Amino acid sequence: IAGITQAPTSQILAAGRRMTLRCTQDMRHNAMYWYRQDLGLGLRLIHYSNTAGTTGKGEVPDGYSVSRANTDDFPLTLASAVPSQTSVYFCASSMDANNEQFFGPGTRLTVL
Amino acid sequence: GQNIDQPTEMTATEGAIVQINCTYQTSGFNGLFWYQQHAGEAPTFLSYNVLDGLEEKGRFSSFLSRSIGYSYLLLKELQMKDSASYLCAVQDSNYQLIWGAGTKLIIKP
């Protein structure tokens, strides 16, 4: 692994289904983030984690949950997907909360 | 509320200079970032300003004036590969990034 990876690359999901987006980084960064990016809007923070074992809510956390069991992994779960969660999801990491963020390649999610 | 404003779209000519402006109103300020995002790709870090003034990095420069909540990104000697969206983001008092919607820069030959 080099940098930060996300899986899957894209997914079409039926409404009501549960889905976990995976994110892994090998840079030993302390902080990790999940954003969604929608056309015409800026990136919006869903959840973040400043260090392993801790998580926090961002601007748009409803309908999403995260966990940070170790430094490398930061999965995002949609418990019951709705069409408004159709978006491109980016995972990012930074050495600490006040450093520049490095982004994964993104997951394009469509909820029908 | 928190707000980041930047133009939606700009057009420039290959070889020319373009300035992309960003104004912000946020709860606290711990730095301003510029990112580049090519279509269908992830954002990549370009520059960081925390003190007033100009930061130069090759063909790209970024300026900050905290007193008026203003920054610009200056791109010189434009190349076709510079066609992308440029995202302005401000780090607020909680060190969370507040993002502008991005400026789509179109470079014409």
Boltz contact constraints between the chains, C-beta under 6 A:
constraints:
  - contact:
      token1: [A, 41]
      token2: [B, 101]
      max_distance: 6.0
  - contact:
      token1: [A, 42]
      token2: [B, 99]
      max_distance: 6.0
  - contact:
      token1: [A, 42]
      token2: [B, 100]
      max_distance: 6.0
  - contact:
      token1: [A, 42]
      token2: [B, 101]
      max_distance: 6.0
  - contact:
      token1: [A, 43]
      token2: [B, 99]
      max_distance: 6.0
  - contact:
      token1: [A, 97]
      token2: [B, 95]
      max_distance: 6.0
  - contact:
      token1: [A, 98]
      token2: [B, 95]
      max_distance: 6.0
  - contact:
      token1: [A, 100]
      token2: [B, 45]
      max_distance: 6.0
  - contact:
      token1: [A, 103]
      token2: [B, 42]
      max_distance: 6.0
  - contact:
      token1: [A, 103]
      token2: [B, 43]
      max_distance: 6.0
  - contact:
      token1: [A, 105]
      token2: [B, 42]
      max_distance: 6.0
  - contact:
      token1: [A, 106]
      token2: [B, 42]
      max_distance: 6.0
